[in-house]
Amino acid sequence: MDYQNLQPIGEGKTAKIYQDGDHAFKVYNSDYAKFVEHEAKMQTYAYNEGLPVPAVYGVSQASKRWQGYI
């Protein structure tokens, strides 16, 4: 997915968030790429346990940056 054509809806120290309809892309800054898969696993665990967090639909690398699709 090409997040560069989407409007950012949030930004923090580690990533920018872009809205894509009912879903969002969390695009990580290159310094935090090593945390992407761990964060996705922890969020999936929390979601599966019934906590009020978004489901993770995938993690990928595009344009040399890691992104999570939630």
C-alpha positions in Angstrom: 0.0 0.0 0.0 1.3 3.4 -0.9 0.7 5.4 2.3 2.3 8.5 0.8 -1.0 9.4 -0.9 -2.9 9.3 2.5 -3.4 12.1 5.0 -1.5 11.7 8.3 -3.8 11.6 11.3 -1.1 11.4 14.0 2.6 11.6 14.7 4.8 10.6 17.6 8.4 9.9 18.4 8.5 6.5 16.7 6.0 6.7 13.8 3.4 8.6 11.7 -0.2 7.3 11.4 -2.1 7.5 8.2 -5.9 6.8 7.8 -7.0 4.4 5.0 -10.8 4.2 5.2 -11.6 2.1 8.3 -8.0 1.1 8.8 -4.7 2.9 9.5 -1.1 2.5 8.6 1.6 3.1 11.3 4.7 4.0 9.4 7.8 3.7 11.6 10.8 6.0 11.6 13.9 4.1 10.5 15.4 4.2 13.9 12.6 2.2 15.4 12.3 -0.5 12.7 13.5 -3.2 15.1 10.4 -2.8 17.3 7.8 -3.3 14.6 7.3 -7.0 14.7 7.5 -7.1 18.5 4.8 -4.4 18.8 2.6 -6.2 16.3 2.8 -9.4 18.3 2.1 -7.7 21.6 -0.9 -5.8 20.1 -2.3 -9.0 18.5 -2.0 -10.7 21.9 -3.8 -7.9 23.6 -6.5 -7.9 20.9 -7.0 -11.7 21.2 -7.4 -11.3 25.0 -10.2 -8.9 24.5 -8.5 -5.7 25.3 -9.8 -2.5 23.4 -6.9 -2.2 20.9 -7.1 -2.3 17.1 -6.5 -5.6 15.3 -3.2 -5.9 13.4 -3.8 -7.0 9.8 -0.2 -7.1 8.7 3.4 -5.8 8.9 5.5 -5.1 5.9 8.3 -3.1 4.6 7.8 -0.5 1.8 10.0 2.3 0.6 12.7 1.2 3.0 10.3 1.8 6.0 8.4 -0.6 8.1 4.7 -0.2 8.5 1.9 -1.9 10.4 -1.7 -2.1 9.0 -4.3 -1.8 11.7 
